Amino acid sequence: MSARPEPELTEPCRTCEELDHEEAVARAQRDGSRETDCRVLRRRHLAAEHGDGA
Ligand SMILES: [Zn+2]
């Protein structure tokens, strides 16, 4: 069980990590609109690349 890798669908890819990082930076800079942008982009990316839009 513990040796089982995460399902491929939810495995973070480079784009996920970049959006994650950018959102963290935006939050640190209290840039609310940019933070929202990152969240929207990631949502869109998840739906398109990871099939997690439902
Ligand atoms: Zn991704």
mmCIF file of the protein (N, C-alpha, C, O) and its ligand, coordinates in Angstrom:
data_MODEL
# 
_entry.id   MODEL 
# 
loop_
_entity.id 
_entity.type 
_entity.pdbx_number_of_molecules 
1 polymer     1 
2 non-polymer 1 
# 
_entity_poly.entity_id                      1 
_entity_poly.type                           'polypeptide(L)' 
_entity_poly.nstd_linkage                   no 
_entity_poly.nstd_monomer                   no 
_entity_poly.pdbx_seq_one_letter_code       MSARPEPELTEPCRTCEELDHEEAVARAQRDGSRETDCRVLRRRHLAAEHGDGA 
_entity_poly.pdbx_seq_one_letter_code_can   MSARPEPELTEPCRTCEELDHEEAVARAQRDGSRETDCRVLRRRHLAAEHGDGA 
_entity_poly.pdbx_strand_id                 A 
# 
loop_
_entity_poly_seq.entity_id 
_entity_poly_seq.num 
_entity_poly_seq.mon_id 
_entity_poly_seq.hetero 
1 1  MET n 
1 2  SER n 
1 3  ALA n 
1 4  ARG n 
1 5  PRO n 
1 6  GLU n 
1 7  PRO n 
1 8  GLU n 
1 9  LEU n 
1 10 THR n 
1 11 GLU n 
1 12 PRO n 
1 13 CYS n 
1 14 ARG n 
1 15 THR n 
1 16 CYS n 
1 17 GLU n 
1 18 GLU n 
1 19 LEU n 
1 20 ASP n 
1 21 HIS n 
1 22 GLU n 
1 23 GLU n 
1 24 ALA n 
1 25 VAL n 
1 26 ALA n 
1 27 ARG n 
1 28 ALA n 
1 29 GLN n 
1 30 ARG n 
1 31 ASP n 
1 32 GLY n 
1 33 SER n 
1 34 ARG n 
1 35 GLU n 
1 36 THR n 
1 37 ASP n 
1 38 CYS n 
1 39 ARG n 
1 40 VAL n 
1 41 LEU n 
1 42 ARG n 
1 43 ARG n 
1 44 ARG n 
1 45 HIS n 
1 46 LEU n 
1 47 ALA n 
1 48 ALA n 
1 49 GLU n 
1 50 HIS n 
1 51 GLY n 
1 52 ASP n 
1 53 GLY n 
1 54 ALA n 
# 
loop_
_struct_asym.id 
_struct_asym.entity_id 
A 1 
B 2 
# 
loop_
_chem_comp.id 
_chem_comp.type 
_chem_comp.mon_nstd_flag 
ALA 'L-peptide linking' y 
ARG 'L-peptide linking' y 
ASP 'L-peptide linking' y 
CYS 'L-peptide linking' y 
GLN 'L-peptide linking' y 
GLU 'L-peptide linking' y 
GLY 'peptide linking'   y 
HIS 'L-peptide linking' y 
LEU 'L-peptide linking' y 
MET 'L-peptide linking' y 
PRO 'L-peptide linking' y 
SER 'L-peptide linking' y 
THR 'L-peptide linking' y 
VAL 'L-peptide linking' y 
ZN  non-polymer         . 
# 
_pdbx_entity_nonpoly.entity_id   2 
_pdbx_entity_nonpoly.name        ? 
_pdbx_entity_nonpoly.comp_id     ZN 
# 
_pdbx_nonpoly_scheme.asym_id         B 
_pdbx_nonpoly_scheme.entity_id       2 
_pdbx_nonpoly_scheme.mon_id          ZN 
_pdbx_nonpoly_scheme.ndb_seq_num     1 
_pdbx_nonpoly_scheme.pdb_seq_num     101 
_pdbx_nonpoly_scheme.auth_seq_num    101 
_pdbx_nonpoly_scheme.pdb_mon_id      ZN 
_pdbx_nonpoly_scheme.auth_mon_id     ZN 
_pdbx_nonpoly_scheme.pdb_strand_id   A 
_pdbx_nonpoly_scheme.pdb_ins_code    . 
# 
loop_
_atom_site.group_PDB 
_atom_site.id 
_atom_site.type_symbol 
_atom_site.label_atom_id 
_atom_site.label_alt_id 
_atom_site.label_comp_id 
_atom_site.label_asym_id 
_atom_site.label_entity_id 
_atom_site.label_seq_id 
_atom_site.pdbx_PDB_ins_code 
_atom_site.Cartn_x 
_atom_site.Cartn_y 
_atom_site.Cartn_z 
_atom_site.occupancy 
_atom_site.B_iso_or_equiv 
_atom_site.pdbx_formal_charge 
_atom_site.auth_seq_id 
_atom_site.auth_comp_id 
_atom_site.auth_asym_id 
_atom_site.auth_atom_id 
_atom_site.pdbx_PDB_model_num 
ATOM   1   N  N  . MET A 1 1  ? 0.829   -1.209 0.000   1.00 0.00 ? 1   MET A N  1 
ATOM   2   C  CA . MET A 1 1  ? 0.000   0.000  0.000   1.00 0.00 ? 1   MET A CA 1 
ATOM   3   C  C  . MET A 1 1  ? 0.865   1.261  0.000   1.00 0.00 ? 1   MET A C  1 
ATOM   4   O  O  . MET A 1 1  ? 0.680   2.169  -0.810  1.00 0.00 ? 1   MET A O  1 
ATOM   5   N  N  . SER A 1 2  ? 1.800   1.285  0.921   1.00 0.00 ? 2   SER A N  1 
ATOM   6   C  CA . SER A 1 2  ? 2.601   2.501  1.047   1.00 0.00 ? 2   SER A CA 1 
ATOM   7   C  C  . SER A 1 2  ? 3.540   2.678  -0.130  1.00 0.00 ? 2   SER A C  1 
ATOM   8   O  O  . SER A 1 2  ? 4.000   3.787  -0.403  1.00 0.00 ? 2   SER A O  1 
ATOM   9   N  N  . ALA A 1 3  ? 3.829   1.578  -0.833  1.00 0.00 ? 3   ALA A N  1 
ATOM   10  C  CA . ALA A 1 3  ? 4.764   1.657  -1.952  1.00 0.00 ? 3   ALA A CA 1 
ATOM   11  C  C  . ALA A 1 3  ? 4.052   2.064  -3.237  1.00 0.00 ? 3   ALA A C  1 
ATOM   12  O  O  . ALA A 1 3  ? 4.688   2.308  -4.262  1.00 0.00 ? 3   ALA A O  1 
ATOM   13  N  N  . ARG A 1 4  ? 2.761   2.132  -3.171  1.00 0.00 ? 4   ARG A N  1 
ATOM   14  C  CA . ARG A 1 4  ? 1.999   2.430  -4.376  1.00 0.00 ? 4   ARG A CA 1 
ATOM   15  C  C  . ARG A 1 4  ? 2.093   3.914  -4.696  1.00 0.00 ? 4   ARG A C  1 
ATOM   16  O  O  . ARG A 1 4  ? 1.814   4.759  -3.845  1.00 0.00 ? 4   ARG A O  1 
ATOM   17  N  N  . PRO A 1 5  ? 2.488   4.228  -5.934  1.00 0.00 ? 5   PRO A N  1 
ATOM   18  C  CA . PRO A 1 5  ? 2.587   5.645  -6.331  1.00 0.00 ? 5   PRO A CA 1 
ATOM   19  C  C  . PRO A 1 5  ? 1.216   6.268  -6.498  1.00 0.00 ? 5   PRO A C  1 
ATOM   20  O  O  . PRO A 1 5  ? 0.208   5.576  -6.635  1.00 0.00 ? 5   PRO A O  1 
ATOM   21  N  N  . GLU A 1 6  ? 1.203   7.572  -6.484  1.00 0.00 ? 6   GLU A N  1 
ATOM   22  C  CA . GLU A 1 6  ? -0.067  8.263  -6.679  1.00 0.00 ? 6   GLU A CA 1 
ATOM   23  C  C  . GLU A 1 6  ? -0.608  8.005  -8.076  1.00 0.00 ? 6   GLU A C  1 
ATOM   24  O  O  . GLU A 1 6  ? 0.158   7.791  -9.016  1.00 0.00 ? 6   GLU A O  1 
ATOM   25  N  N  . PRO A 1 7  ? -1.918  8.025  -8.208  1.00 0.00 ? 7   PRO A N  1 
ATOM   26  C  CA . PRO A 1 7  ? -2.508  7.847  -9.539  1.00 0.00 ? 7   PRO A CA 1 
ATOM   27  C  C  . PRO A 1 7  ? -1.979  8.894  -10.510 1.00 0.00 ? 7   PRO A C  1 
ATOM   28  O  O  . PRO A 1 7  ? -1.713  10.037 -10.139 1.00 0.00 ? 7   PRO A O  1 
ATOM   29  N  N  . GLU A 1 8  ? -1.837  8.476  -11.750 1.00 0.00 ? 8   GLU A N  1 
ATOM   30  C  CA . GLU A 1 8  ? -1.235  9.358  -12.743 1.00 0.00 ? 8   GLU A CA 1 
ATOM   31  C  C  . GLU A 1 8  ? -2.044  10.645 -12.923 1.00 0.00 ? 8   GLU A C  1 
ATOM   32  O  O  . GLU A 1 8  ? -1.495  11.708 -13.216 1.00 0.00 ? 8   GLU A O  1 
ATOM   33  N  N  . LEU A 1 9  ? -3.338  10.524 -12.742 1.00 0.00 ? 9   LEU A N  1 
ATOM   34  C  CA . LEU A 1 9  ? -4.212  11.673 -12.996 1.00 0.00 ? 9   LEU A CA 1 
ATOM   35  C  C  . LEU A 1 9  ? -3.928  12.832 -12.057 1.00 0.00 ? 9   LEU A C  1 
ATOM   36  O  O  . LEU A 1 9  ? -4.045  13.995 -12.446 1.00 0.00 ? 9   LEU A O  1 
ATOM   37  N  N  . THR A 1 10 ? -3.563  12.525 -10.847 1.00 0.00 ? 10  THR A N  1 
ATOM   38  C  CA . THR A 1 10 ? -3.368  13.599 -9.878  1.00 0.00 ? 10  THR A CA 1 
ATOM   39  C  C  . THR A 1 10 ? -1.895  13.898 -9.653  1.00 0.00 ? 10  THR A C  1 
ATOM   40  O  O  . THR A 1 10 ? -1.534  14.708 -8.799  1.00 0.00 ? 10  THR A O  1 
ATOM   41  N  N  . GLU A 1 11 ? -1.048  13.229 -10.434 1.00 0.00 ? 11  GLU A N  1 
ATOM   42  C  CA . GLU A 1 11 ? 0.380   13.475 -10.256 1.00 0.00 ? 11  GLU A CA 1 
ATOM   43  C  C  . GLU A 1 11 ? 0.735   14.867 -10.763 1.00 0.00 ? 11  GLU A C  1 
ATOM   44  O  O  . GLU A 1 11 ? 0.454   15.188 -11.917 1.00 0.00 ? 11  GLU A O  1 
ATOM   45  N  N  . PRO A 1 12 ? 1.339   15.689 -9.933  1.00 0.00 ? 12  PRO A N  1 
ATOM   46  C  CA . PRO A 1 12 ? 1.686   17.044 -10.355 1.00 0.00 ? 12  PRO A CA 1 
ATOM   47  C  C  . PRO A 1 12 ? 2.771   17.012 -11.428 1.00 0.00 ? 12  PRO A C  1 
ATOM   48  O  O  . PRO A 1 12 ? 3.766   16.298 -11.299 1.00 0.00 ? 12  PRO A O  1 
ATOM   49  N  N  . CYS A 1 13 ? 2.572   17.776 -12.462 1.00 0.00 ? 13  CYS A N  1 
ATOM   50  C  CA . CYS A 1 13 ? 3.563   17.875 -13.522 1.00 0.00 ? 13  CYS A CA 1 
ATOM   51  C  C  . CYS A 1 13 ? 4.314   19.204 -13.370 1.00 0.00 ? 13  CYS A C  1 
ATOM   52  O  O  . CYS A 1 13 ? 4.095   19.941 -12.409 1.00 0.00 ? 13  CYS A O  1 
ATOM   53  N  N  . ARG A 1 14 ? 5.172   19.492 -14.296 1.00 0.00 ? 14  ARG A N  1 
ATOM   54  C  CA . ARG A 1 14 ? 5.970   20.714 -14.188 1.00 0.00 ? 14  ARG A CA 1 
ATOM   55  C  C  . ARG A 1 14 ? 5.085   21.954 -14.209 1.00 0.00 ? 14  ARG A C  1 
ATOM   56  O  O  . ARG A 1 14 ? 5.333   22.918 -13.485 1.00 0.00 ? 14  ARG A O  1 
ATOM   57  N  N  . THR A 1 15 ? 4.060   21.919 -15.038 1.00 0.00 ? 15  THR A N  1 
ATOM   58  C  CA . THR A 1 15 ? 3.151   23.066 -15.100 1.00 0.00 ? 15  THR A CA 1 
ATOM   59  C  C  . THR A 1 15 ? 2.445   23.267 -13.774 1.00 0.00 ? 15  THR A C  1 
ATOM   60  O  O  . THR A 1 15 ? 2.281   24.397 -13.314 1.00 0.00 ? 15  THR A O  1 
ATOM   61  N  N  . CYS A 1 16 ? 2.030   22.173 -13.164 1.00 0.00 ? 16  CYS A N  1 
ATOM   62  C  CA . CYS A 1 16 ? 1.396   22.265 -11.853 1.00 0.00 ? 16  CYS A CA 1 
ATOM   63  C  C  . CYS A 1 16 ? 2.343   22.920 -10.854 1.00 0.00 ? 16  CYS A C  1 
ATOM   64  O  O  . CYS A 1 16 ? 1.952   23.797 -10.083 1.00 0.00 ? 16  CYS A O  1 
ATOM   65  N  N  . GLU A 1 17 ? 3.586   22.477 -10.885 1.00 0.00 ? 17  GLU A N  1 
ATOM   66  C  CA . GLU A 1 17 ? 4.551   23.005 -9.926  1.00 0.00 ? 17  GLU A CA 1 
ATOM   67  C  C  . GLU A 1 17 ? 4.806   24.486 -10.175 1.00 0.00 ? 17  GLU A C  1 
ATOM   68  O  O  . GLU A 1 17 ? 4.951   25.267 -9.234  1.00 0.00 ? 17  GLU A O  1 
ATOM   69  N  N  . GLU A 1 18 ? 4.860   24.865 -11.447 1.00 0.00 ? 18  GLU A N  1 
ATOM   70  C  CA . GLU A 1 18 ? 5.098   26.269 -11.769 1.00 0.00 ? 18  GLU A CA 1 
ATOM   71  C  C  . GLU A 1 18 ? 3.935   27.135 -11.316 1.00 0.00 ? 18  GLU A C  1 
ATOM   72  O  O  . GLU A 1 18 ? 4.131   28.210 -10.748 1.00 0.00 ? 18  GLU A O  1 
ATOM   73  N  N  . LEU A 1 19 ? 2.721   26.658 -11.571 1.00 0.00 ? 19  LEU A N  1 
ATOM   74  C  CA . LEU A 1 19 ? 1.548   27.422 -11.142 1.00 0.00 ? 19  LEU A CA 1 
ATOM   75  C  C  . LEU A 1 19 ? 1.481   27.477 -9.625  1.00 0.00 ? 19  LEU A C  1 
ATOM   76  O  O  . LEU A 1 19 ? 1.108   28.493 -9.039  1.00 0.00 ? 19  LEU A O  1 
ATOM   77  N  N  . ASP A 1 20 ? 1.848   26.373 -9.007  1.00 0.00 ? 20  ASP A N  1 
ATOM   78  C  CA . ASP A 1 20 ? 1.886   26.322 -7.553  1.00 0.00 ? 20  ASP A CA 1 
ATOM   79  C  C  . ASP A 1 20 ? 2.831   27.379 -7.004  1.00 0.00 ? 20  ASP A C  1 
ATOM   80  O  O  . ASP A 1 20 ? 2.502   28.127 -6.083  1.00 0.00 ? 20  ASP A O  1 
ATOM   81  N  N  . HIS A 1 21 ? 4.005   27.413 -7.595  1.00 0.00 ? 21  HIS A N  1 
ATOM   82  C  CA . HIS A 1 21 ? 5.036   28.341 -7.146  1.00 0.00 ? 21  HIS A CA 1 
ATOM   83  C  C  . HIS A 1 21 ? 4.595   29.793 -7.387  1.00 0.00 ? 21  HIS A C  1 
ATOM   84  O  O  . HIS A 1 21 ? 4.772   30.662 -6.533  1.00 0.00 ? 21  HIS A O  1 
ATOM   85  N  N  . GLU A 1 22 ? 4.027   30.027 -8.552  1.00 0.00 ? 22  GLU A N  1 
ATOM   86  C  CA . GLU A 1 22 ? 3.622   31.389 -8.890  1.00 0.00 ? 22  GLU A CA 1 
ATOM   87  C  C  . GLU A 1 22 ? 2.509   31.866 -7.970  1.00 0.00 ? 22  GLU A C  1 
ATOM   88  O  O  . GLU A 1 22 ? 2.470   33.029 -7.569  1.00 0.00 ? 22  GLU A O  1 
ATOM   89  N  N  . GLU A 1 23 ? 1.608   30.952 -7.642  1.00 0.00 ? 23  GLU A N  1 
ATOM   90  C  CA . GLU A 1 23 ? 0.527   31.328 -6.737  1.00 0.00 ? 23  GLU A CA 1 
ATOM   91  C  C  . GLU A 1 23 ? 1.077   31.646 -5.351  1.00 0.00 ? 23  GLU A C  1 
ATOM   92  O  O  . GLU A 1 23 ? 0.620   32.577 -4.686  1.00 0.00 ? 23  GLU A O  1 
ATOM   93  N  N  . ALA A 1 24 ? 2.055   30.867 -4.929  1.00 0.00 ? 24  ALA A N  1 
ATOM   94  C  CA . ALA A 1 24 ? 2.666   31.110 -3.619  1.00 0.00 ? 24  ALA A CA 1 
ATOM   95  C  C  . ALA A 1 24 ? 3.366   32.464 -3.597  1.00 0.00 ? 24  ALA A C  1 
ATOM   96  O  O  . ALA A 1 24 ? 3.286   33.201 -2.614  1.00 0.00 ? 24  ALA A O  1 
ATOM   97  N  N  . VAL A 1 25 ? 4.053   32.781 -4.690  1.00 0.00 ? 25  VAL A N  1 
ATOM   98  C  CA . VAL A 1 25 ? 4.738   34.070 -4.780  1.00 0.00 ? 25  VAL A CA 1 
ATOM   99  C  C  . VAL A 1 25 ? 3.724   35.202 -4.758  1.00 0.00 ? 25  VAL A C  1 
ATOM   100 O  O  . VAL A 1 25 ? 3.899   36.191 -4.046  1.00 0.00 ? 25  VAL A O  1 
ATOM   101 N  N  . ALA A 1 26 ? 2.655   35.050 -5.548  1.00 0.00 ? 26  ALA A N  1 
ATOM   102 C  CA . ALA A 1 26 ? 1.626   36.081 -5.601  1.00 0.00 ? 26  ALA A CA 1 
ATOM   103 C  C  . ALA A 1 26 ? 1.004   36.285 -4.226  1.00 0.00 ? 26  ALA A C  1 
ATOM   104 O  O  . ALA A 1 26 ? 0.718   37.412 -3.823  1.00 0.00 ? 26  ALA A O  1 
ATOM   105 N  N  . ARG A 1 27 ? 0.802   35.200 -3.522  1.00 0.00 ? 27  ARG A N  1 
ATOM   106 C  CA . ARG A 1 27 ? 0.200   35.296 -2.186  1.00 0.00 ? 27  ARG A CA 1 
ATOM   107 C  C  . ARG A 1 27 ? 1.156   36.014 -1.238  1.00 0.00 ? 27  ARG A C  1 
ATOM   108 O  O  . ARG A 1 27 ? 0.750   36.845 -0.426  1.00 0.00 ? 27  ARG A O  1 
ATOM   109 N  N  . ALA A 1 28 ? 2.437   35.669 -1.365  1.00 0.00 ? 28  ALA A N  1 
ATOM   110 C  CA . ALA A 1 28 ? 3.441   36.302 -0.506  1.00 0.00 ? 28  ALA A CA 1 
ATOM   111 C  C  . ALA A 1 28 ? 3.510   37.796 -0.759  1.00 0.00 ? 28  ALA A C  1 
ATOM   112 O  O  . ALA A 1 28 ? 3.799   38.582 0.144   1.00 0.00 ? 28  ALA A O  1 
ATOM   113 N  N  . GLN A 1 29 ? 3.239   38.182 -2.011  1.00 0.00 ? 29  GLN A N  1 
ATOM   114 C  CA . GLN A 1 29 ? 3.277   39.602 -2.365  1.00 0.00 ? 29  GLN A CA 1 
ATOM   115 C  C  . GLN A 1 29 ? 1.910   40.261 -2.219  1.00 0.00 ? 29  GLN A C  1 
ATOM   116 O  O  . GLN A 1 29 ? 1.721   41.423 -2.580  1.00 0.00 ? 29  GLN A O  1 
ATOM   117 N  N  . ARG A 1 30 ? 0.975   39.506 -1.690  1.00 0.00 ? 30  ARG A N  1 
ATOM   118 C  CA . ARG A 1 30 ? -0.400  39.987 -1.495  1.00 0.00 ? 30  ARG A CA 1 
ATOM   119 C  C  . ARG A 1 30 ? -1.005  40.495 -2.788  1.00 0.00 ? 30  ARG A C  1 
ATOM   120 O  O  . ARG A 1 30 ? -1.746  41.478 -2.813  1.00 0.00 ? 30  ARG A O  1 
ATOM   121 N  N  . ASP A 1 31 ? -0.668  39.799 -3.859  1.00 0.00 ? 31  ASP A N  1 
ATOM   122 C  CA . ASP A 1 31 ? -1.195  40.153 -5.173  1.00 0.00 ? 31  ASP A CA 1 
ATOM   123 C  C  . ASP A 1 31 ? -2.414  39.274 -5.453  1.00 0.00 ? 31  ASP A C  1 
ATOM   124 O  O  . ASP A 1 31 ? -2.316  38.220 -6.081  1.00 0.00 ? 31  ASP A O  1 
ATOM   125 N  N  . GLY A 1 32 ? -3.549  39.737 -4.974  1.00 0.00 ? 32  GLY A N  1 
ATOM   126 C  CA . GLY A 1 32 ? -4.757  38.930 -5.023  1.00 0.00 ? 32  GLY A CA 1 
ATOM   127 C  C  . GLY A 1 32 ? -5.194  38.566 -6.419  1.00 0.00 ? 32  GLY A C  1 
ATOM   128 O  O  . GLY A 1 32 ? -5.620  37.438 -6.664  1.00 0.00 ? 32  GLY A O  1 
ATOM   129 N  N  . SER A 1 33 ? -5.092  39.518 -7.349  1.00 0.00 ? 33  SER A N  1 
ATOM   130 C  CA . SER A 1 33 ? -5.571  39.252 -8.700  1.00 0.00 ? 33  SER A CA 1 
ATOM   131 C  C  . SER A 1 33 ? -4.672  38.234 -9.392  1.00 0.00 ? 33  SER A C  1 
ATOM   132 O  O  . SER A 1 33 ? -5.143  37.383 -10.145 1.00 0.00 ? 33  SER A O  1 
ATOM   133 N  N  . ARG A 1 34 ? -3.377  38.334 -9.127  1.00 0.00 ? 34  ARG A N  1 
ATOM   134 C  CA . ARG A 1 34 ? -2.454  37.383 -9.735  1.00 0.00 ? 34  ARG A CA 1 
ATOM   135 C  C  . ARG A 1 34 ? -2.642  35.992 -9.129  1.00 0.00 ? 34  ARG A C  1 
ATOM   136 O  O  . ARG A 1 34 ? -2.524  34.975 -9.813  1.00 0.00 ? 34  ARG A O  1 
ATOM   137 N  N  . GLU A 1 35 ? -2.931  35.977 -7.855  1.00 0.00 ? 35  GLU A N  1 
ATOM   138 C  CA . GLU A 1 35 ? -3.187  34.705 -7.187  1.00 0.00 ? 35  GLU A CA 1 
ATOM   139 C  C  . GLU A 1 35 ? -4.416  34.031 -7.800  1.00 0.00 ? 35  GLU A C  1 
ATOM   140 O  O  . GLU A 1 35 ? -4.423  32.826 -8.051  1.00 0.00 ? 35  GLU A O  1 
ATOM   141 N  N  . THR A 1 36 ? -5.452  34.838 -8.034  1.00 0.00 ? 36  THR A N  1 
ATOM   142 C  CA . THR A 1 36 ? -6.657  34.300 -8.657  1.00 0.00 ? 36  THR A CA 1 
ATOM   143 C  C  . THR A 1 36 ? -6.361  33.803 -10.066 1.00 0.00 ? 36  THR A C  1 
ATOM   144 O  O  . THR A 1 36 ? -6.859  32.759 -10.485 1.00 0.00 ? 36  THR A O  1 
ATOM   145 N  N  . ASP A 1 37 ? -5.546  34.563 -10.789 1.00 0.00 ? 37  ASP A N  1 
ATOM   146 C  CA . ASP A 1 37 ? -5.152  34.151 -12.134 1.00 0.00 ? 37  ASP A CA 1 
ATOM   147 C  C  . ASP A 1 37 ? -4.519  32.771 -12.106 1.00 0.00 ? 37  ASP A C  1 
ATOM   148 O  O  . ASP A 1 37 ? -4.855  31.903 -12.911 1.00 0.00 ? 37  ASP A O  1 
ATOM   149 N  N  . CYS A 1 38 ? -3.611  32.582 -11.179 1.00 0.00 ? 38  CYS A N  1 
ATOM   150 C  CA . CYS A 1 38 ? -2.911  31.302 -11.074 1.00 0.00 ? 38  CYS A CA 1 
ATOM   151 C  C  . CYS A 1 38 ? -3.891  30.177 -10.784 1.00 0.00 ? 38  CYS A C  1 
ATOM   152 O  O  . CYS A 1 38 ? -3.771  29.074 -11.317 1.00 0.00 ? 38  CYS A O  1 
ATOM   153 N  N  . ARG A 1 39 ? -4.856  30.475 -9.935  1.00 0.00 ? 39  ARG A N  1 
ATOM   154 C  CA . ARG A 1 39 ? -5.818  29.443 -9.567  1.00 0.00 ? 39  ARG A CA 1 
ATOM   155 C  C  . ARG A 1 39 ? -6.669  29.066 -10.777 1.00 0.00 ? 39  ARG A C  1 
ATOM   156 O  O  . ARG A 1 39 ? -6.953  27.890 -11.006 1.00 0.00 ? 39  ARG A O  1 
ATOM   157 N  N  . VAL A 1 40 ? -7.071  30.078 -11.549 1.00 0.00 ? 40  VAL A N  1 
ATOM   158 C  CA . VAL A 1 40 ? -7.862  29.819 -12.746 1.00 0.00 ? 40  VAL A CA 1 
ATOM   159 C  C  . VAL A 1 40 ? -7.055  29.017 -13.754 1.00 0.00 ? 40  VAL A C  1 
ATOM   160 O  O  . VAL A 1 40 ? -7.541  28.050 -14.341 1.00 0.00 ? 40  VAL A O  1 
ATOM   161 N  N  . LEU A 1 41 ? -5.803  29.445 -13.941 1.00 0.00 ? 41  LEU A N  1 
ATOM   162 C  CA . LEU A 1 41 ? -4.943  28.755 -14.889 1.00 0.00 ? 41  LEU A CA 1 
ATOM   163 C  C  . LEU A 1 41 ? -4.737  27.304 -14.479 1.00 0.00 ? 41  LEU A C  1 
ATOM   164 O  O  . LEU A 1 41 ? -4.753  26.403 -15.318 1.00 0.00 ? 41  LEU A O  1 
ATOM   165 N  N  . ARG A 1 42 ? -4.546  27.085 -13.194 1.00 0.00 ? 42  ARG A N  1 
ATOM   166 C  CA . ARG A 1 42 ? -4.305  25.722 -12.737 1.00 0.00 ? 42  ARG A CA 1 
ATOM   167 C  C  . ARG A 1 42 ? -5.558  24.872 -12.896 1.00 0.00 ? 42  ARG A C  1 
ATOM   168 O  O  . ARG A 1 42 ? -5.486  23.699 -13.261 1.00 0.00 ? 42  ARG A O  1 
ATOM   169 N  N  . ARG A 1 43 ? -6.699  25.477 -12.618 1.00 0.00 ? 43  ARG A N  1 
ATOM   170 C  CA . ARG A 1 43 ? -7.951  24.754 -12.782 1.00 0.00 ? 43  ARG A CA 1 
ATOM   171 C  C  . ARG A 1 43 ? -8.114  24.330 -14.232 1.00 0.00 ? 43  ARG A C  1 
ATOM   172 O  O  . ARG A 1 43 ? -8.485  23.195 -14.534 1.00 0.00 ? 43  ARG A O  1 
ATOM   173 N  N  . ARG A 1 44 ? -7.828  25.273 -15.118 1.00 0.00 ? 44  ARG A N  1 
ATOM   174 C  CA . ARG A 1 44 ? -7.955  24.999 -16.545 1.00 0.00 ? 44  ARG A CA 1 
ATOM   175 C  C  . ARG A 1 44 ? -6.944  23.925 -16.959 1.00 0.00 ? 44  ARG A C  1 
ATOM   176 O  O  . ARG A 1 44 ? -7.253  23.013 -17.726 1.00 0.00 ? 44  ARG A O  1 
ATOM   177 N  N  . HIS A 1 45 ? -5.750  24.063 -16.434 1.00 0.00 ? 45  HIS A N  1 
ATOM   178 C  CA . HIS A 1 45 ? -4.700  23.095 -16.758 1.00 0.00 ? 45  HIS A CA 1 
ATOM   179 C  C  . HIS A 1 45 ? -5.068  21.710 -16.245 1.00 0.00 ? 45  HIS A C  1 
ATOM   180 O  O  . HIS A 1 45 ? -4.873  20.716 -16.945 1.00 0.00 ? 45  HIS A O  1 
ATOM   181 N  N  . LEU A 1 46 ? -5.593  21.637 -15.042 1.00 0.00 ? 46  LEU A N  1 
ATOM   182 C  CA . LEU A 1 46 ? -5.984  20.349 -14.470 1.00 0.00 ? 46  LEU A CA 1 
ATOM   183 C  C  . LEU A 1 46 ? -7.054  19.687 -15.327 1.00 0.00 ? 46  LEU A C  1 
ATOM   184 O  O  . LEU A 1 46 ? -7.002  18.484 -15.585 1.00 0.00 ? 46  LEU A O  1 
ATOM   185 N  N  . ALA A 1 47 ? -8.022  20.483 -15.765 1.00 0.00 ? 47  ALA A N  1 
ATOM   186 C  CA . ALA A 1 47 ? -9.104  19.940 -16.564 1.00 0.00 ? 47  ALA A CA 1 
ATOM   187 C  C  . ALA A 1 47 ? -8.588  19.446 -17.905 1.00 0.00 ? 47  ALA A C  1 
ATOM   188 O  O  . ALA A 1 47 ? -9.037  18.422 -18.420 1.00 0.00 ? 47  ALA A O  1 
ATOM   189 N  N  . ALA A 1 48 ? -7.631  20.194 -18.468 1.00 0.00 ? 48  ALA A N  1 
ATOM   190 C  CA . ALA A 1 48 ? -7.147  19.865 -19.802 1.00 0.00 ? 48  ALA A CA 1 
ATOM   191 C  C  . ALA A 1 48 ? -6.133  18.727 -19.778 1.00 0.00 ? 48  ALA A C  1 
ATOM   192 O  O  . ALA A 1 48 ? -6.163  17.833 -20.624 1.00 0.00 ? 48  ALA A O  1 
ATOM   193 N  N  . GLU A 1 49 ? -5.235  18.775 -18.795 1.00 0.00 ? 49  GLU A N  1 
ATOM   194 C  CA . GLU A 1 49 ? -4.107  17.838 -18.814 1.00 0.00 ? 49  GLU A CA 1 
ATOM   195 C  C  . GLU A 1 49 ? -4.288  16.661 -17.869 1.00 0.00 ? 49  GLU A C  1 
ATOM   196 O  O  . GLU A 1 49 ? -3.700  15.600 -18.077 1.00 0.00 ? 49  GLU A O  1 
ATOM   197 N  N  . HIS A 1 50 ? -5.085  16.839 -16.850 1.00 0.00 ? 50  HIS A N  1 
ATOM   198 C  CA . HIS A 1 50 ? -5.212  15.786 -15.853 1.00 0.00 ? 50  HIS A CA 1 
ATOM   199 C  C  . HIS A 1 50 ? -6.624  15.221 -15.781 1.00 0.00 ? 50  HIS A C  1 
ATOM   200 O  O  . HIS A 1 50 ? -6.889  14.310 -14.997 1.00 0.00 ? 50  HIS A O  1 
ATOM   201 N  N  . GLY A 1 51 ? -7.527  15.753 -16.591 1.00 0.00 ? 51  GLY A N  1 
ATOM   202 C  CA . GLY A 1 51 ? -8.881  15.217 -16.618 1.00 0.00 ? 51  GLY A CA 1 
ATOM   203 C  C  . GLY A 1 51 ? -9.583  15.328 -15.280 1.00 0.00 ? 51  GLY A C  1 
ATOM   204 O  O  . GLY A 1 51 ? -10.369 14.462 -14.896 1.00 0.00 ? 51  GLY A O  1 
ATOM   205 N  N  . ASP A 1 52 ? -9.280  16.429 -14.565 1.00 0.00 ? 52  ASP A N  1 
ATOM   206 C  CA . ASP A 1 52 ? -9.806  16.581 -13.221 1.00 0.00 ? 52  ASP A CA 1 
ATOM   207 C  C  . ASP A 1 52 ? -10.786 17.746 -13.155 1.00 0.00 ? 52  ASP A C  1 
ATOM   208 O  O  . ASP A 1 52 ? -10.921 18.395 -12.118 1.00 0.00 ? 52  ASP A O  1 
ATOM   209 N  N  . GLY A 1 53 ? -11.469 18.007 -14.268 1.00 0.00 ? 53  GLY A N  1 
ATOM   210 C  CA . GLY A 1 53 ? -12.324 19.187 -14.347 1.00 0.00 ? 53  GLY A CA 1 
ATOM   211 C  C  . GLY A 1 53 ? -13.717 18.959 -13.826 1.00 0.00 ? 53  GLY A C  1 
ATOM   212 O  O  . GLY A 1 53 ? -14.447 19.920 -13.584 1.00 0.00 ? 53  GLY A O  1 
ATOM   213 N  N  . ALA A 1 54 ? -14.108 17.720 -13.647 1.00 0.00 ? 54  ALA A N  1 
ATOM   214 C  CA . ALA A 1 54 ? -15.455 17.430 -13.169 1.00 0.00 ? 54  ALA A CA 1 
ATOM   215 C  C  . ALA A 1 54 ? -15.477 17.512 -11.665 1.00 0.00 ? 54  ALA A C  1 
ATOM   216 O  O  . ALA A 1 54 ? -16.523 17.300 -11.051 1.00 0.00 ? 54  ALA A O  1 
HETATM 217 ZN ZN . ZN  B 2 .  ? -0.198  19.454 -14.254 1.00 0.00 2 101 ZN  A ZN 1 
# 
